[in-house]
Amino acid sequence: MREHFGDAYAESWARDYVLAPLDGRTVVQALADGESAKSVWRAVCQVEDVSPRLR
């Protein structure tokens, strides 16, 4: 996430942005609920234009 969003914004985005693919949770909430980092990253890639090299 830091490589895609930048150091400062990645943390804020993960904490504040609610993702539909994560059932209305943020990245931080989904990880705290036990979702794997891989599935959370896939959800981020669904809603953001992430470079193919980072996918």
mmCIF entry with sequence, helices, sheets and N, C-alpha, C, O atoms, coordinates in Angstrom:
data_MODEL
# 
_entry.id   MODEL 
# 
_entity.id                         1 
_entity.type                       polymer 
_entity.pdbx_number_of_molecules   1 
# 
_entity_poly.entity_id                      1 
_entity_poly.type                           'polypeptide(L)' 
_entity_poly.nstd_linkage                   no 
_entity_poly.nstd_monomer                   no 
_entity_poly.pdbx_seq_one_letter_code       MREHFGDAYAESWARDYVLAPLDGRTVVQALADGESAKSVWRAVCQVEDVSPRLR 
_entity_poly.pdbx_seq_one_letter_code_can   MREHFGDAYAESWARDYVLAPLDGRTVVQALADGESAKSVWRAVCQVEDVSPRLR 
_entity_poly.pdbx_strand_id                 A 
# 
loop_
_entity_poly_seq.entity_id 
_entity_poly_seq.num 
_entity_poly_seq.mon_id 
_entity_poly_seq.hetero 
1 1  MET n 
1 2  ARG n 
1 3  GLU n 
1 4  HIS n 
1 5  PHE n 
1 6  GLY n 
1 7  ASP n 
1 8  ALA n 
1 9  TYR n 
1 10 ALA n 
1 11 GLU n 
1 12 SER n 
1 13 TRP n 
1 14 ALA n 
1 15 ARG n 
1 16 ASP n 
1 17 TYR n 
1 18 VAL n 
1 19 LEU n 
1 20 ALA n 
1 21 PRO n 
1 22 LEU n 
1 23 ASP n 
1 24 GLY n 
1 25 ARG n 
1 26 THR n 
1 27 VAL n 
1 28 VAL n 
1 29 GLN n 
1 30 ALA n 
1 31 LEU n 
1 32 ALA n 
1 33 ASP n 
1 34 GLY n 
1 35 GLU n 
1 36 SER n 
1 37 ALA n 
1 38 LYS n 
1 39 SER n 
1 40 VAL n 
1 41 TRP n 
1 42 ARG n 
1 43 ALA n 
1 44 VAL n 
1 45 CYS n 
1 46 GLN n 
1 47 VAL n 
1 48 GLU n 
1 49 ASP n 
1 50 VAL n 
1 51 SER n 
1 52 PRO n 
1 53 ARG n 
1 54 LEU n 
1 55 ARG n 
# 
_struct_asym.id          A 
_struct_asym.entity_id   1 
# 
loop_
_struct_conf.conf_type_id 
_struct_conf.id 
_struct_conf.pdbx_PDB_helix_id 
_struct_conf.beg_label_comp_id 
_struct_conf.beg_label_asym_id 
_struct_conf.beg_label_seq_id 
_struct_conf.pdbx_beg_PDB_ins_code 
_struct_conf.end_label_comp_id 
_struct_conf.end_label_asym_id 
_struct_conf.end_label_seq_id 
_struct_conf.pdbx_end_PDB_ins_code 
_struct_conf.beg_auth_comp_id 
_struct_conf.beg_auth_asym_id 
_struct_conf.beg_auth_seq_id 
_struct_conf.end_auth_comp_id 
_struct_conf.end_auth_asym_id 
_struct_conf.end_auth_seq_id 
_struct_conf.pdbx_PDB_helix_class 
_struct_conf.details 
_struct_conf.pdbx_PDB_helix_length 
HELX_P HELX_P1 AA1 ARG A 2  ? PHE A 5  ? ARG A 2  PHE A 5  1 ? 4  
HELX_P HELX_P2 AA2 ASP A 7  ? ASP A 16 ? ASP A 7  ASP A 16 1 ? 10 
HELX_P HELX_P3 AA3 ALA A 20 ? LEU A 22 ? ALA A 20 LEU A 22 5 ? 3  
HELX_P HELX_P4 AA4 VAL A 27 ? ALA A 32 ? VAL A 27 ALA A 32 1 ? 6  
HELX_P HELX_P5 AA5 ALA A 37 ? VAL A 47 ? ALA A 37 VAL A 47 1 ? 11 
HELX_P HELX_P6 AA6 PRO A 52 ? LEU A 54 ? PRO A 52 LEU A 54 5 ? 3  
# 
_struct_conf_type.id          HELX_P 
_struct_conf_type.criteria    ? 
_struct_conf_type.reference   ? 
# 
loop_
_atom_site.group_PDB 
_atom_site.id 
_atom_site.type_symbol 
_atom_site.label_atom_id 
_atom_site.label_alt_id 
_atom_site.label_comp_id 
_atom_site.label_asym_id 
_atom_site.label_entity_id 
_atom_site.label_seq_id 
_atom_site.pdbx_PDB_ins_code 
_atom_site.Cartn_x 
_atom_site.Cartn_y 
_atom_site.Cartn_z 
_atom_site.occupancy 
_atom_site.B_iso_or_equiv 
_atom_site.pdbx_formal_charge 
_atom_site.auth_seq_id 
_atom_site.auth_comp_id 
_atom_site.auth_asym_id 
_atom_site.auth_atom_id 
_atom_site.pdbx_PDB_model_num 
ATOM 1   N N  . MET A 1 1  ? 0.819   -1.175  0.000   1.00 0.00 ? 1  MET A N  1 
ATOM 2   C CA . MET A 1 1  ? 0.000   0.000   0.000   1.00 0.00 ? 1  MET A CA 1 
ATOM 3   C C  . MET A 1 1  ? 0.873   1.252   0.000   1.00 0.00 ? 1  MET A C  1 
ATOM 4   O O  . MET A 1 1  ? 0.538   2.251   -0.637  1.00 0.00 ? 1  MET A O  1 
ATOM 5   N N  . ARG A 1 2  ? 1.972   1.192   0.706   1.00 0.00 ? 2  ARG A N  1 
ATOM 6   C CA . ARG A 1 2  ? 2.837   2.383   0.740   1.00 0.00 ? 2  ARG A CA 1 
ATOM 7   C C  . ARG A 1 2  ? 3.408   2.704   -0.634  1.00 0.00 ? 2  ARG A C  1 
ATOM 8   O O  . ARG A 1 2  ? 3.550   3.871   -0.999  1.00 0.00 ? 2  ARG A O  1 
ATOM 9   N N  . GLU A 1 3  ? 3.730   1.671   -1.387  1.00 0.00 ? 3  GLU A N  1 
ATOM 10  C CA . GLU A 1 3  ? 4.282   1.925   -2.720  1.00 0.00 ? 3  GLU A CA 1 
ATOM 11  C C  . GLU A 1 3  ? 3.223   2.529   -3.642  1.00 0.00 ? 3  GLU A C  1 
ATOM 12  O O  . GLU A 1 3  ? 3.547   3.366   -4.485  1.00 0.00 ? 3  GLU A O  1 
ATOM 13  N N  . HIS A 1 4  ? 1.987   2.124   -3.497  1.00 0.00 ? 4  HIS A N  1 
ATOM 14  C CA . HIS A 1 4  ? 0.921   2.650   -4.346  1.00 0.00 ? 4  HIS A CA 1 
ATOM 15  C C  . HIS A 1 4  ? 0.460   4.040   -3.893  1.00 0.00 ? 4  HIS A C  1 
ATOM 16  O O  . HIS A 1 4  ? 0.330   4.946   -4.716  1.00 0.00 ? 4  HIS A O  1 
ATOM 17  N N  . PHE A 1 5  ? 0.215   4.210   -2.600  1.00 0.00 ? 5  PHE A N  1 
ATOM 18  C CA . PHE A 1 5  ? -0.364  5.452   -2.081  1.00 0.00 ? 5  PHE A CA 1 
ATOM 19  C C  . PHE A 1 5  ? 0.659   6.461   -1.564  1.00 0.00 ? 5  PHE A C  1 
ATOM 20  O O  . PHE A 1 5  ? 0.355   7.648   -1.451  1.00 0.00 ? 5  PHE A O  1 
ATOM 21  N N  . GLY A 1 6  ? 1.864   6.000   -1.250  1.00 0.00 ? 6  GLY A N  1 
ATOM 22  C CA . GLY A 1 6  ? 2.847   6.862   -0.593  1.00 0.00 ? 6  GLY A CA 1 
ATOM 23  C C  . GLY A 1 6  ? 2.787   6.632   0.910   1.00 0.00 ? 6  GLY A C  1 
ATOM 24  O O  . GLY A 1 6  ? 1.770   6.188   1.443   1.00 0.00 ? 6  GLY A O  1 
ATOM 25  N N  . ASP A 1 7  ? 3.884   6.937   1.582   1.00 0.00 ? 7  ASP A N  1 
ATOM 26  C CA . ASP A 1 7  ? 4.000   6.643   3.015   1.00 0.00 ? 7  ASP A CA 1 
ATOM 27  C C  . ASP A 1 7  ? 2.912   7.294   3.854   1.00 0.00 ? 7  ASP A C  1 
ATOM 28  O O  . ASP A 1 7  ? 2.275   6.621   4.665   1.00 0.00 ? 7  ASP A O  1 
ATOM 29  N N  . ALA A 1 8  ? 2.692   8.563   3.677   1.00 0.00 ? 8  ALA A N  1 
ATOM 30  C CA . ALA A 1 8  ? 1.751   9.283   4.539   1.00 0.00 ? 8  ALA A CA 1 
ATOM 31  C C  . ALA A 1 8  ? 0.302   8.895   4.251   1.00 0.00 ? 8  ALA A C  1 
ATOM 32  O O  . ALA A 1 8  ? -0.479  8.688   5.179   1.00 0.00 ? 8  ALA A O  1 
ATOM 33  N N  . TYR A 1 9  ? -0.055  8.796   2.997   1.00 0.00 ? 9  TYR A N  1 
ATOM 34  C CA . TYR A 1 9  ? -1.454  8.563   2.641   1.00 0.00 ? 9  TYR A CA 1 
ATOM 35  C C  . TYR A 1 9  ? -1.885  7.110   2.843   1.00 0.00 ? 9  TYR A C  1 
ATOM 36  O O  . TYR A 1 9  ? -3.059  6.859   3.115   1.00 0.00 ? 9  TYR A O  1 
ATOM 37  N N  . ALA A 1 10 ? -0.986  6.167   2.719   1.00 0.00 ? 10 ALA A N  1 
ATOM 38  C CA . ALA A 1 10 ? -1.341  4.744   2.845   1.00 0.00 ? 10 ALA A CA 1 
ATOM 39  C C  . ALA A 1 10 ? -1.973  4.450   4.191   1.00 0.00 ? 10 ALA A C  1 
ATOM 40  O O  . ALA A 1 10 ? -2.991  3.762   4.262   1.00 0.00 ? 10 ALA A O  1 
ATOM 41  N N  . GLU A 1 11 ? -1.388  4.958   5.248   1.00 0.00 ? 11 GLU A N  1 
ATOM 42  C CA . GLU A 1 11 ? -1.912  4.701   6.585   1.00 0.00 ? 11 GLU A CA 1 
ATOM 43  C C  . GLU A 1 11 ? -3.300  5.311   6.768   1.00 0.00 ? 11 GLU A C  1 
ATOM 44  O O  . GLU A 1 11 ? -4.201  4.672   7.311   1.00 0.00 ? 11 GLU A O  1 
ATOM 45  N N  . SER A 1 12 ? -3.461  6.536   6.316   1.00 0.00 ? 12 SER A N  1 
ATOM 46  C CA . SER A 1 12 ? -4.761  7.211   6.414   1.00 0.00 ? 12 SER A CA 1 
ATOM 47  C C  . SER A 1 12 ? -5.814  6.479   5.584   1.00 0.00 ? 12 SER A C  1 
ATOM 48  O O  . SER A 1 12 ? -6.930  6.261   6.054   1.00 0.00 ? 12 SER A O  1 
ATOM 49  N N  . TRP A 1 13 ? -5.468  6.103   4.367   1.00 0.00 ? 13 TRP A N  1 
ATOM 50  C CA . TRP A 1 13 ? -6.403  5.419   3.475   1.00 0.00 ? 13 TRP A CA 1 
ATOM 51  C C  . TRP A 1 13 ? -6.841  4.091   4.079   1.00 0.00 ? 13 TRP A C  1 
ATOM 52  O O  . TRP A 1 13 ? -8.024  3.754   4.060   1.00 0.00 ? 13 TRP A O  1 
ATOM 53  N N  . ALA A 1 14 ? -5.888  3.342   4.614   1.00 0.00 ? 14 ALA A N  1 
ATOM 54  C CA . ALA A 1 14 ? -6.188  2.035   5.214   1.00 0.00 ? 14 ALA A CA 1 
ATOM 55  C C  . ALA A 1 14 ? -7.111  2.171   6.425   1.00 0.00 ? 14 ALA A C  1 
ATOM 56  O O  . ALA A 1 14 ? -7.916  1.281   6.700   1.00 0.00 ? 14 ALA A O  1 
ATOM 57  N N  . ARG A 1 15 ? -6.994  3.250   7.124   1.00 0.00 ? 15 ARG A N  1 
ATOM 58  C CA . ARG A 1 15 ? -7.784  3.477   8.331   1.00 0.00 ? 15 ARG A CA 1 
ATOM 59  C C  . ARG A 1 15 ? -9.173  4.051   8.024   1.00 0.00 ? 15 ARG A C  1 
ATOM 60  O O  . ARG A 1 15 ? -10.130 3.765   8.744   1.00 0.00 ? 15 ARG A O  1 
ATOM 61  N N  . ASP A 1 16 ? -9.289  4.858   6.962   1.00 0.00 ? 16 ASP A N  1 
ATOM 62  C CA . ASP A 1 16 ? -10.506 5.638   6.737   1.00 0.00 ? 16 ASP A CA 1 
ATOM 63  C C  . ASP A 1 16 ? -11.377 5.210   5.556   1.00 0.00 ? 16 ASP A C  1 
ATOM 64  O O  . ASP A 1 16 ? -12.580 5.468   5.565   1.00 0.00 ? 16 ASP A O  1 
ATOM 65  N N  . TYR A 1 17 ? -10.809 4.573   4.555   1.00 0.00 ? 17 TYR A N  1 
ATOM 66  C CA . TYR A 1 17 ? -11.559 4.262   3.338   1.00 0.00 ? 17 TYR A CA 1 
ATOM 67  C C  . TYR A 1 17 ? -12.311 2.943   3.494   1.00 0.00 ? 17 TYR A C  1 
ATOM 68  O O  . TYR A 1 17 ? -11.704 1.901   3.743   1.00 0.00 ? 17 TYR A O  1 
ATOM 69  N N  . VAL A 1 18 ? -13.621 2.992   3.349   1.00 0.00 ? 18 VAL A N  1 
ATOM 70  C CA . VAL A 1 18 ? -14.467 1.804   3.477   1.00 0.00 ? 18 VAL A CA 1 
ATOM 71  C C  . VAL A 1 18 ? -14.592 1.145   2.106   1.00 0.00 ? 18 VAL A C  1 
ATOM 72  O O  . VAL A 1 18 ? -14.906 1.804   1.116   1.00 0.00 ? 18 VAL A O  1 
ATOM 73  N N  . LEU A 1 19 ? -14.343 -0.160  2.062   1.00 0.00 ? 19 LEU A N  1 
ATOM 74  C CA . LEU A 1 19 ? -14.367 -0.895  0.800   1.00 0.00 ? 19 LEU A CA 1 
ATOM 75  C C  . LEU A 1 19 ? -15.556 -1.843  0.741   1.00 0.00 ? 19 LEU A C  1 
ATOM 76  O O  . LEU A 1 19 ? -15.754 -2.654  1.646   1.00 0.00 ? 19 LEU A O  1 
ATOM 77  N N  . ALA A 1 20 ? -16.336 -1.744  -0.308  1.00 0.00 ? 20 ALA A N  1 
ATOM 78  C CA . ALA A 1 20 ? -17.465 -2.655  -0.508  1.00 0.00 ? 20 ALA A CA 1 
ATOM 79  C C  . ALA A 1 20 ? -17.001 -4.112  -0.586  1.00 0.00 ? 20 ALA A C  1 
ATOM 80  O O  . ALA A 1 20 ? -17.651 -4.979  -0.001  1.00 0.00 ? 20 ALA A O  1 
ATOM 81  N N  . PRO A 1 21 ? -15.883 -4.420  -1.297  1.00 0.00 ? 21 PRO A N  1 
ATOM 82  C CA . PRO A 1 21 ? -15.446 -5.817  -1.357  1.00 0.00 ? 21 PRO A CA 1 
ATOM 83  C C  . PRO A 1 21 ? -15.051 -6.399  0.005   1.00 0.00 ? 21 PRO A C  1 
ATOM 84  O O  . PRO A 1 21 ? -14.921 -7.615  0.152   1.00 0.00 ? 21 PRO A O  1 
ATOM 85  N N  . LEU A 1 22 ? -14.864 -5.534  0.983   1.00 0.00 ? 22 LEU A N  1 
ATOM 86  C CA . LEU A 1 22 ? -14.558 -6.008  2.342   1.00 0.00 ? 22 LEU A CA 1 
ATOM 87  C C  . LEU A 1 22 ? -15.780 -5.896  3.240   1.00 0.00 ? 22 LEU A C  1 
ATOM 88  O O  . LEU A 1 22 ? -15.665 -5.752  4.457   1.00 0.00 ? 22 LEU A O  1 
ATOM 89  N N  . ASP A 1 23 ? -16.949 -5.964  2.620   1.00 0.00 ? 23 ASP A N  1 
ATOM 90  C CA . ASP A 1 23 ? -18.218 -5.907  3.362   1.00 0.00 ? 23 ASP A CA 1 
ATOM 91  C C  . ASP A 1 23 ? -18.352 -4.629  4.186   1.00 0.00 ? 23 ASP A C  1 
ATOM 92  O O  . ASP A 1 23 ? -18.826 -4.654  5.321   1.00 0.00 ? 23 ASP A O  1 
ATOM 93  N N  . GLY A 1 24 ? -17.926 -3.509  3.594   1.00 0.00 ? 24 GLY A N  1 
ATOM 94  C CA . GLY A 1 24 ? -18.091 -2.222  4.249   1.00 0.00 ? 24 GLY A CA 1 
ATOM 95  C C  . GLY A 1 24 ? -17.096 -1.957  5.370   1.00 0.00 ? 24 GLY A C  1 
ATOM 96  O O  . GLY A 1 24 ? -17.345 -1.135  6.252   1.00 0.00 ? 24 GLY A O  1 
ATOM 97  N N  . ARG A 1 25 ? -15.975 -2.656  5.331   1.00 0.00 ? 25 ARG A N  1 
ATOM 98  C CA . ARG A 1 25 ? -14.932 -2.433  6.342   1.00 0.00 ? 25 ARG A CA 1 
ATOM 99  C C  . ARG A 1 25 ? -13.748 -1.716  5.708   1.00 0.00 ? 25 ARG A C  1 
ATOM 100 O O  . ARG A 1 25 ? -13.584 -1.702  4.488   1.00 0.00 ? 25 ARG A O  1 
ATOM 101 N N  . THR A 1 26 ? -12.939 -1.130  6.555   1.00 0.00 ? 26 THR A N  1 
ATOM 102 C CA . THR A 1 26 ? -11.681 -0.548  6.104   1.00 0.00 ? 26 THR A CA 1 
ATOM 103 C C  . THR A 1 26 ? -10.625 -1.651  6.058   1.00 0.00 ? 26 THR A C  1 
ATOM 104 O O  . THR A 1 26 ? -10.855 -2.761  6.539   1.00 0.00 ? 26 THR A O  1 
ATOM 105 N N  . VAL A 1 27 ? -9.485  -1.342  5.487   1.00 0.00 ? 27 VAL A N  1 
ATOM 106 C CA . VAL A 1 27 ? -8.367  -2.285  5.468   1.00 0.00 ? 27 VAL A CA 1 
ATOM 107 C C  . VAL A 1 27 ? -7.984  -2.654  6.899   1.00 0.00 ? 27 VAL A C  1 
ATOM 108 O O  . VAL A 1 27 ? -7.794  -3.829  7.214   1.00 0.00 ? 27 VAL A O  1 
ATOM 109 N N  . VAL A 1 28 ? -7.873  -1.652  7.758   1.00 0.00 ? 28 VAL A N  1 
ATOM 110 C CA . VAL A 1 28 ? -7.490  -1.890  9.147   1.00 0.00 ? 28 VAL A CA 1 
ATOM 111 C C  . VAL A 1 28 ? -8.500  -2.798  9.839   1.00 0.00 ? 28 VAL A C  1 
ATOM 112 O O  . VAL A 1 28 ? -8.113  -3.728  10.548  1.00 0.00 ? 28 VAL A O  1 
ATOM 113 N N  . GLN A 1 29 ? -9.780  -2.540  9.642   1.00 0.00 ? 29 GLN A N  1 
ATOM 114 C CA . GLN A 1 29 ? -10.824 -3.370  10.270  1.00 0.00 ? 29 GLN A CA 1 
ATOM 115 C C  . GLN A 1 29 ? -10.774 -4.798  9.751   1.00 0.00 ? 29 GLN A C  1 
ATOM 116 O O  . GLN A 1 29 ? -10.854 -5.746  10.533  1.00 0.00 ? 29 GLN A O  1 
ATOM 117 N N  . ALA A 1 30 ? -10.642 -4.960  8.441   1.00 0.00 ? 30 ALA A N  1 
ATOM 118 C CA . ALA A 1 30 ? -10.618 -6.300  7.851   1.00 0.00 ? 30 ALA A CA 1 
ATOM 119 C C  . ALA A 1 30 ? -9.430  -7.108  8.372   1.00 0.00 ? 30 ALA A C  1 
ATOM 120 O O  . ALA A 1 30 ? -9.572  -8.286  8.700   1.00 0.00 ? 30 ALA A O  1 
ATOM 121 N N  . LEU A 1 31 ? -8.266  -6.477  8.445   1.00 0.00 ? 31 LEU A N  1 
ATOM 122 C CA . LEU A 1 31 ? -7.096  -7.182  8.968   1.00 0.00 ? 31 LEU A CA 1 
ATOM 123 C C  . LEU A 1 31 ? -7.284  -7.532  10.439  1.00 0.00 ? 31 LEU A C  1 
ATOM 124 O O  . LEU A 1 31 ? -6.904  -8.620  10.872  1.00 0.00 ? 31 LEU A O  1 
ATOM 125 N N  . ALA A 1 32 ? -7.866  -6.619  11.209  1.00 0.00 ? 32 ALA A N  1 
ATOM 126 C CA . ALA A 1 32 ? -8.121  -6.887  12.628  1.00 0.00 ? 32 ALA A CA 1 
ATOM 127 C C  . ALA A 1 32 ? -9.124  -8.022  12.807  1.00 0.00 ? 32 ALA A C  1 
ATOM 128 O O  . ALA A 1 32 ? -9.081  -8.742  13.804  1.00 0.00 ? 32 ALA A O  1 
ATOM 129 N N  . ASP A 1 33 ? -10.032 -8.180  11.834  1.00 0.00 ? 33 ASP A N  1 
ATOM 130 C CA . ASP A 1 33 ? -11.022 -9.253  11.885  1.00 0.00 ? 33 ASP A CA 1 
ATOM 131 C C  . ASP A 1 33 ? -10.460 -10.593 11.412  1.00 0.00 ? 33 ASP A C  1 
ATOM 132 O O  . ASP A 1 33 ? -11.170 -11.598 11.407  1.00 0.00 ? 33 ASP A O  1 
ATOM 133 N N  . GLY A 1 34 ? -9.193  -10.607 11.017  1.00 0.00 ? 34 GLY A N  1 
ATOM 134 C CA . GLY A 1 34 ? -8.567  -11.863 10.628  1.00 0.00 ? 34 GLY A CA 1 
ATOM 135 C C  . GLY A 1 34 ? -8.500  -12.138 9.136   1.00 0.00 ? 34 GLY A C  1 
ATOM 136 O O  . GLY A 1 34 ? -8.065  -13.218 8.735   1.00 0.00 ? 34 GLY A O  1 
ATOM 137 N N  . GLU A 1 35 ? -8.920  -11.190 8.300   1.00 0.00 ? 35 GLU A N  1 
ATOM 138 C CA . GLU A 1 35 ? -8.792  -11.383 6.852   1.00 0.00 ? 35 GLU A CA 1 
ATOM 139 C C  . GLU A 1 35 ? -7.303  -11.455 6.506   1.00 0.00 ? 35 GLU A C  1 
ATOM 140 O O  . GLU A 1 35 ? -6.481  -10.786 7.132   1.00 0.00 ? 35 GLU A O  1 
ATOM 141 N N  . SER A 1 36 ? -6.973  -12.253 5.527   1.00 0.00 ? 36 SER A N  1 
ATOM 142 C CA . SER A 1 36 ? -5.574  -12.348 5.127   1.00 0.00 ? 36 SER A CA 1 
ATOM 143 C C  . SER A 1 36 ? -5.158  -11.071 4.393   1.00 0.00 ? 36 SER A C  1 
ATOM 144 O O  . SER A 1 36 ? -5.971  -10.416 3.740   1.00 0.00 ? 36 SER A O  1 
ATOM 145 N N  . ALA A 1 37 ? -3.886  -10.741 4.517   1.00 0.00 ? 37 ALA A N  1 
ATOM 146 C CA . ALA A 1 37 ? -3.368  -9.559  3.832   1.00 0.00 ? 37 ALA A CA 1 
ATOM 147 C C  . ALA A 1 37 ? -3.554  -9.687  2.321   1.00 0.00 ? 37 ALA A C  1 
ATOM 148 O O  . ALA A 1 37 ? -3.807  -8.695  1.637   1.00 0.00 ? 37 ALA A O  1 
ATOM 149 N N  . LYS A 1 38 ? -3.431  -10.888 1.813   1.00 0.00 ? 38 LYS A N  1 
ATOM 150 C CA . LYS A 1 38 ? -3.589  -11.122 0.376   1.00 0.00 ? 38 LYS A CA 1 
ATOM 151 C C  . LYS A 1 38 ? -5.019  -10.811 -0.089  1.00 0.00 ? 38 LYS A C  1 
ATOM 152 O O  . LYS A 1 38 ? -5.202  -10.174 -1.127  1.00 0.00 ? 38 LYS A O  1 
ATOM 153 N N  . SER A 1 39 ? -6.019  -11.250 0.658   1.00 0.00 ? 39 SER A N  1 
ATOM 154 C CA . SER A 1 39 ? -7.401  -10.982 0.257   1.00 0.00 ? 39 SER A CA 1 
ATOM 155 C C  . SER A 1 39 ? -7.739  -9.498  0.419   1.00 0.00 ? 39 SER A C  1 
ATOM 156 O O  . SER A 1 39 ? -8.514  -8.948  -0.363  1.00 0.00 ? 39 SER A O  1 
ATOM 157 N N  . VAL A 1 40 ? -7.172  -8.867  1.413   1.00 0.00 ? 40 VAL A N  1 
ATOM 158 C CA . VAL A 1 40 ? -7.396  -7.429  1.597   1.00 0.00 ? 40 VAL A CA 1 
ATOM 159 C C  . VAL A 1 40 ? -6.752  -6.658  0.446   1.00 0.00 ? 40 VAL A C  1 
ATOM 160 O O  . VAL A 1 40 ? -7.350  -5.722  -0.083  1.00 0.00 ? 40 VAL A O  1 
ATOM 161 N N  . TRP A 1 41 ? -5.547  -7.041  0.060   1.00 0.00 ? 41 TRP A N  1 
ATOM 162 C CA . TRP A 1 41 ? -4.888  -6.366  -1.058  1.00 0.00 ? 41 TRP A CA 1 
ATOM 163 C C  . TRP A 1 41 ? -5.679  -6.562  -2.347  1.00 0.00 ? 41 TRP A C  1 
ATOM 164 O O  . TRP A 1 41 ? -5.778  -5.636  -3.152  1.00 0.00 ? 41 TRP A O  1 
ATOM 165 N N  . ARG A 1 42 ? -6.231  -7.724  -2.552  1.00 0.00 ? 42 ARG A N  1 
ATOM 166 C CA . ARG A 1 42 ? -7.073  -7.953  -3.736  1.00 0.00 ? 42 ARG A CA 1 
ATOM 167 C C  . ARG A 1 42 ? -8.271  -7.007  -3.736  1.00 0.00 ? 42 ARG A C  1 
ATOM 168 O O  . ARG A 1 42 ? -8.659  -6.489  -4.783  1.00 0.00 ? 42 ARG A O  1 
ATOM 169 N N  . ALA A 1 43 ? -8.847  -6.787  -2.573  1.00 0.00 ? 43 ALA A N  1 
ATOM 170 C CA . ALA A 1 43 ? -9.981  -5.862  -2.463  1.00 0.00 ? 43 ALA A CA 1 
ATOM 171 C C  . ALA A 1 43 ? -9.543  -4.434  -2.800  1.00 0.00 ? 43 ALA A C  1 
ATOM 172 O O  . ALA A 1 43 ? -10.263 -3.708  -3.486  1.00 0.00 ? 43 ALA A O  1 
ATOM 173 N N  . VAL A 1 44 ? -8.381  -4.039  -2.323  1.00 0.00 ? 44 VAL A N  1 
ATOM 174 C CA . VAL A 1 44 ? -7.853  -2.714  -2.648  1.00 0.00 ? 44 VAL A CA 1 
ATOM 175 C C  . VAL A 1 44 ? -7.682  -2.587  -4.154  1.00 0.00 ? 44 VAL A C  1 
ATOM 176 O O  . VAL A 1 44 ? -8.034  -1.561  -4.736  1.00 0.00 ? 44 VAL A O  1 
ATOM 177 N N  . CYS A 1 45 ? -7.151  -3.611  -4.778  1.00 0.00 ? 45 CYS A N  1 
ATOM 178 C CA . CYS A 1 45 ? -6.932  -3.594  -6.226  1.00 0.00 ? 45 CYS A CA 1 
ATOM 179 C C  . CYS A 1 45 ? -8.246  -3.515  -7.007  1.00 0.00 ? 45 CYS A C  1 
ATOM 180 O O  . CYS A 1 45 ? -8.268  -3.014  -8.131  1.00 0.00 ? 45 CYS A O  1 
ATOM 181 N N  . GLN A 1 46 ? -9.322  -3.999  -6.430  1.00 0.00 ? 46 GLN A N  1 
ATOM 182 C CA . GLN A 1 46 ? -10.631 -3.920  -7.090  1.00 0.00 ? 46 GLN A CA 1 
ATOM 183 C C  . GLN A 1 46 ? -11.159 -2.496  -7.138  1.00 0.00 ? 46 GLN A C  1 
ATOM 184 O O  . GLN A 1 46 ? -11.864 -2.128  -8.077  1.00 0.00 ? 46 GLN A O  1 
ATOM 185 N N  . VAL A 1 47 ? -10.828 -1.692  -6.140  1.00 0.00 ? 47 VAL A N  1 
ATOM 186 C CA . VAL A 1 47 ? -11.397 -0.340  -6.063  1.00 0.00 ? 47 VAL A CA 1 
ATOM 187 C C  . VAL A 1 47 ? -10.419 0.754   -6.466  1.00 0.00 ? 47 VAL A C  1 
ATOM 188 O O  . VAL A 1 47 ? -10.823 1.901   -6.657  1.00 0.00 ? 47 VAL A O  1 
ATOM 189 N N  . GLU A 1 48 ? -9.150  0.420   -6.596  1.00 0.00 ? 48 GLU A N  1 
ATOM 190 C CA . GLU A 1 48 ? -8.121  1.380   -6.960  1.00 0.00 ? 48 GLU A CA 1 
ATOM 191 C C  . GLU A 1 48 ? -7.430  0.946   -8.249  1.00 0.00 ? 48 GLU A C  1 
ATOM 192 O O  . GLU A 1 48 ? -7.384  -0.241  -8.574  1.00 0.00 ? 48 GLU A O  1 
ATOM 193 N N  . ASP A 1 49 ? -6.906  1.903   -8.963  1.00 0.00 ? 49 ASP A N  1 
ATOM 194 C CA . ASP A 1 49 ? -6.154  1.622   -10.186 1.00 0.00 ? 49 ASP A CA 1 
ATOM 195 C C  . ASP A 1 49 ? -4.703  1.329   -9.805  1.00 0.00 ? 49 ASP A C  1 
ATOM 196 O O  . ASP A 1 49 ? -3.819  2.172   -9.957  1.00 0.00 ? 49 ASP A O  1 
ATOM 197 N N  . VAL A 1 50 ? -4.488  0.120   -9.308  1.00 0.00 ? 50 VAL A N  1 
ATOM 198 C CA . VAL A 1 50 ? -3.150  -0.291  -8.843  1.00 0.00 ? 50 VAL A CA 1 
ATOM 199 C C  . VAL A 1 50 ? -2.359  -0.805  -10.037 1.00 0.00 ? 50 VAL A C  1 
ATOM 200 O O  . VAL A 1 50 ? -2.866  -1.563  -10.863 1.00 0.00 ? 50 VAL A O  1 
ATOM 201 N N  . SER A 1 51 ? -1.128  -0.381  -10.106 1.00 0.00 ? 51 SER A N  1 
ATOM 202 C CA . SER A 1 51 ? -0.237  -0.818  -11.182 1.00 0.00 ? 51 SER A CA 1 
ATOM 203 C C  . SER A 1 51 ? -0.174  -2.334  -11.256 1.00 0.00 ? 51 SER A C  1 
ATOM 204 O O  . SER A 1 51 ? -0.107  -2.992  -10.218 1.00 0.00 ? 51 SER A O  1 
ATOM 205 N N  . PRO A 1 52 ? -0.195  -2.904  -12.451 1.00 0.00 ? 52 PRO A N  1 
ATOM 206 C CA . PRO A 1 52 ? -0.103  -4.355  -12.589 1.00 0.00 ? 52 PRO A CA 1 
ATOM 207 C C  . PRO A 1 52 ? 1.129   -4.946  -11.900 1.00 0.00 ? 52 PRO A C  1 
ATOM 208 O O  . PRO A 1 52 ? 1.077   -6.081  -11.426 1.00 0.00 ? 52 PRO A O  1 
ATOM 209 N N  . ARG A 1 53 ? 2.213   -4.213  -11.836 1.00 0.00 ? 53 ARG A N  1 
ATOM 210 C CA . ARG A 1 53 ? 3.416   -4.735  -11.195 1.00 0.00 ? 53 ARG A CA 1 
ATOM 211 C C  . ARG A 1 53 ? 3.257   -4.863  -9.687  1.00 0.00 ? 53 ARG A C  1 
ATOM 212 O O  . ARG A 1 53 ? 4.016   -5.596  -9.054  1.00 0.00 ? 53 ARG A O  1 
ATOM 213 N N  . LEU A 1 54 ? 2.294   -4.169  -9.100  1.00 0.00 ? 54 LEU A N  1 
ATOM 214 C CA . LEU A 1 54 ? 2.055   -4.245  -7.659  1.00 0.00 ? 54 LEU A CA 1 
ATOM 215 C C  . LEU A 1 54 ? 0.953   -5.229  -7.305  1.00 0.00 ? 54 LEU A C  1 
ATOM 216 O O  . LEU A 1 54 ? 0.770   -5.561  -6.134  1.00 0.00 ? 54 LEU A O  1 
ATOM 217 N N  . ARG A 1 55 ? 0.237   -5.687  -8.280  1.00 0.00 ? 55 ARG A N  1 
ATOM 218 C CA . ARG A 1 55 ? -0.907  -6.577  -8.016  1.00 0.00 ? 55 ARG A CA 1 
ATOM 219 C C  . ARG A 1 55 ? -0.492  -7.931  -7.527  1.00 0.00 ? 55 ARG A C  1 
ATOM 220 O O  . ARG A 1 55 ? -1.343  -8.781  -7.266  1.00 0.00 ? 55 ARG A O  1 
# 
